[in-house]
Amino acid sequence: MTKQKIWLDTDIGNDIDDSVALAYLLREPRCQLLGISTVTGEPVERAKLADALCQAAGADIPIFPGIGEPLLTPQRQGHPHQAKYLSRWPHRTQFETGRAIEAMYQAIRQNPGQVTLLAIGPLTNVALLLKTHPDAASMLADIVIMCGEFFGKSTYLRLENEWNAFCDPYAAAIIYATAGVPVRSVGLDVTSQLIMTPDEVQSRFASPLLRVVYDFSGFDTGERQRLYYHDPLAAVSIFAPDVMTYAQGKVSVELAASRTLGRTYFDEDPAGLHQVAASVDRDGFYQAFFAVV
């Protein structure tokens, strides 16, 4: 079996969907997870959470804490509150800091044309990768990101803008504006169609690895009332591309108006470098996800 090489960039530790996505990648037999970088507030704590899941899966994955602050805007996502559950699960406490961008680059350089960069958090690390190593983009197989909102407003938490773009809009703008870089975006208007209640999650998260994710989730304490499969949809789409349809065009990011800072816009264009998710096959997604995890 030919495996797809993946580098995961994540803000694991706040919303539970990052952990769900990582659990999927750790169990997907077609995935070769080359490394994990963490991003935004307290990236070392986020690295501990990623390592706890990797250890629960019996996987030894290189993990690098990345950039903790957005490029220009104030921090909107500080402490990862799921860190309070870390004492229940074995995990490393020491990580090599300051090397996340270089580690990403080396993995890409050593596997030219083979690595898919999957980014499911604020895009600070990825933007700095593209700026620090301009040749990285041409050596990637694909960039897949959970970012933006393109076909009407979702009702998810009544957010003004999608969270990853909002947390570091300048980083998102860099990625979409970098010449020659095709980017596939899985947006909030599509991902928010995949929802489970706590009862549904409890009944379906039966595997040992998903039980660890459930322990992180806060469902038992009432902290969380829904699971939205934002990040898992981006992950599953790499291995089951038919779960979504896409539109081709150009994405831009609002940087001028403070109230709509980070809002994403999509102009359809068959010659455009950007693909954005347009629809999702819910049953197909759940079948692909739970067949693996």
N, C-alpha and C positions, 0 to 999 in steps of 0.2 A: 504493500500500500504506500503510495506517495503521500507524504505528509506536507501540509501547508505550514510554513514557518511564520509564526506570529510574534510580534512584540506588543505587549499590552501596556498602555499608559492609562492610569486610573486614579480617581480620587476616592477610592474605597474607604468606607468608614462613616459616611453620613446616611444617604439613602441606601437601602439594602440591595438595590439592583446591581451594583458593582460586584458584590460578593456572588450574586446569582450568576452573573456573566463569567466570573473567574471559575466558579465551580463547573460550568459548562465546558470551558476551554480545557480544564484539567481532566475532564472525562471524555472529551471528543477524541476518538482514536485517530482522526485525520489531522489533529493539531499537534505541531511541535512548538511548544511555547519556549521561545529563546530567552525571554527575560521579561521582567515587570519593572516599570518605573512608576513612582507615585508622585502626585502633584497636589498643590494647594496646601492650606493650613496644616501644620504639623505633619509633614510627609514621612517622618520616621515612625510616628504612631501608625500611619496608614500602611507603611511597609510591614509593621508587626502583624497587622490584620491579614495582609496578603500572605505572609509567611505561615500564619496559623492555618489558613485554608490549604496552602500547599502541603504543609506537614500532614494535615488530616487526609489529604489525597495520596500521601506517600511520594510526593514529587519534590525534587530538589531543583528549584528554579532560582536563578540569580535575580535578586530584588535590589533596586537602587532607589533610595529616597531622592526625589527631584526637587524642583523649585517650589518654595512654599508661599511665595507672594505673586500676585498678578503683575504684569509689566508696568502699568501706569495707574490703574484704578485702585480704590481701597479694597482691602480684603473683605470678602463677603462670606467666606466659608472658613471658619476657624477650626476649633477642636473637633476631631472625629468622634462623636459620642459613642460609637460602637466599641471604642477602645476599652470601655468599662467592663466588657465581657472577656477581655483577653486572658484574665487570670484562670479562666476555665479550660484553656486550650494551650498545648505546648506551642511555643513560638520563639524565634530568635529575638534578641533585644539589641544586638549590635549590628550595624550596617555601615558599609562604606559610603560616606556622604560626599557630595560634590562631584560625583562621576556619572550621574544619570545620563546626561546628554552625550557624553563621550561613549558610554556603554551602548546606548542606542545606535550611535553612528558606527561603532565597530561591528556590531551585529549585522547591520545593513551592508557594510563594506565587505565583510567576509562572506556574505551570501547575496551577491548582486543579482537583482531581478527576481528574488525569491521571497522577500520578506513583506508581509502585510503589516502595516502599522495600524493598530486598532487603538483609538483614543476615545475614552469614555468619561473624561473629566474635563475641567477647564484646559485650554489648549496651550498653556504656557510652555511646557516642555517641548512640544512639537514645534511651536513657532521658533523657539531658540535653536532647536536642531536644524531647521531649515535655514536660519540666518547664520548660524555658526559654521555649518557644513553645507554650502549651497549644492554640492554634488550629491548629497544624500537623496534628494527627491528623484533624480534620474535613476538611482539604483534600487528604488523601492518597487515592489510588484504592485502595491496598492496602498492607498490611505483610506481607511474607513473610520468615520467619526460619528459619535452620537452628539449631534449639535444642531441647533436651529429649529425653525418652524416656518414652513414654506407654503402651505395650502390652507390658510385660514387658522384662526386662533383655536387652540384646544381649551378645555376648561380645567386643565390640570392645575390645581391649587391657585387658579386665577393669576398665574404669573404674567407679568407684563411682557417678559421676554424669556426665551429658553435659558435655563440655568447655566449651562456650560459656556454659552456665548456671553451671557451677562456677567459671569464671574471674571472673565478676561476677554473683553471684546477686542482689544488690540491684538491679542494673540490669534483670535479667530480670524480677524481681518488679514493678518499676515499670511495665514495658511491659504485662504481663498484668493489672495492677490498674488501669490507667488507664481510667476510665469512658468508654464509647462508642467504644473503639478495637477494631475487628475485627482479629484477628491470625491468620495462617495459619502453622502451625508444621510443619516437616519434621524429624521426630525421628530420633534415632540408631537406634532399633529398626527403622526402615524403611530408612534410608540405608545401614546396614551390610550390607544384602543385596546391594549392588552392589559387587563386588570384582573386581579384575584383578591377575594376577601380573605381575612385571617383563617376562616374555617377551610376554605379551599386550599390555601397554602399548607395548613397543617396536615390535611389529608394527602396531598400530593407530594409533599417534601418528605418522602419515606426513605430515600437512600441515605447511607451514613454521612456522605458529604453534604447533602442538602439539610440534614439535621443540624450540622454545624452552622450552616447559613441561617437556619431558622433560629438557632440560639442567639445569633448576632442581631436578629431582626427587631426585637422589641415587641413582637406580636403578643407574647405571653403576658407582658406587663401593660398592654394597652397603649404603648407609645406609638404604635403604627396601626392604621386601619385598612390599608390597601397595599398591595404590591403591584407596581407598574413595571412592566418588563422593558424599560427604556434601553438599558445597556445590553441585556441579553439578546434583544432583537438585532442589534448591530453585530454581536458576536455570531449568532446563528446564521445571519445572512451571508457570512463568508463561506460557510459550508453548505448552506441550503439557499442559494440565491433566488430560487423560485418562490420563496415565502413573501417576496415583495415585488412590486413593479416600480420602475424608476422613470423620472423625467430628466432630460438632458438640457443643460443650460449654463448659466453663470450665477453664482451666489455673491452677494455683497453684504457688508455688515455696517450698520449705523454707528458712526463715531462722532457725529456732530451734535445731535440733540440729546441733552442729558436724560430726558424722560424716557427716551426710547434707545438709549445706549445699549448696543449689543443686539438690537433687533436684526434679524436676517431677512434678506429679500432675494427672490429668485426670478430670473428672467429666462424663459425657455428659449433655447437656441440649439438646434441639432449639432452645431459645430462647437458648442461649449465644452469646457473641460470638466464641469461639475455634474455629478448625478445626485439627485435627491429622491428619497423614497416618496412614492406617490400613494401607495396602498399596501395593505398587508393581508395575507391569508392567515387569519387567526388560527384556524384548526391546523393548517400546515405548520405554523410556527410551533404550537404546543406539541404536535406530534414529533417534530424534529428535535425539540428541546428535551422532552421527557424520554425519548428513545435512547438518549445518550446519558443523561444524568440520573 
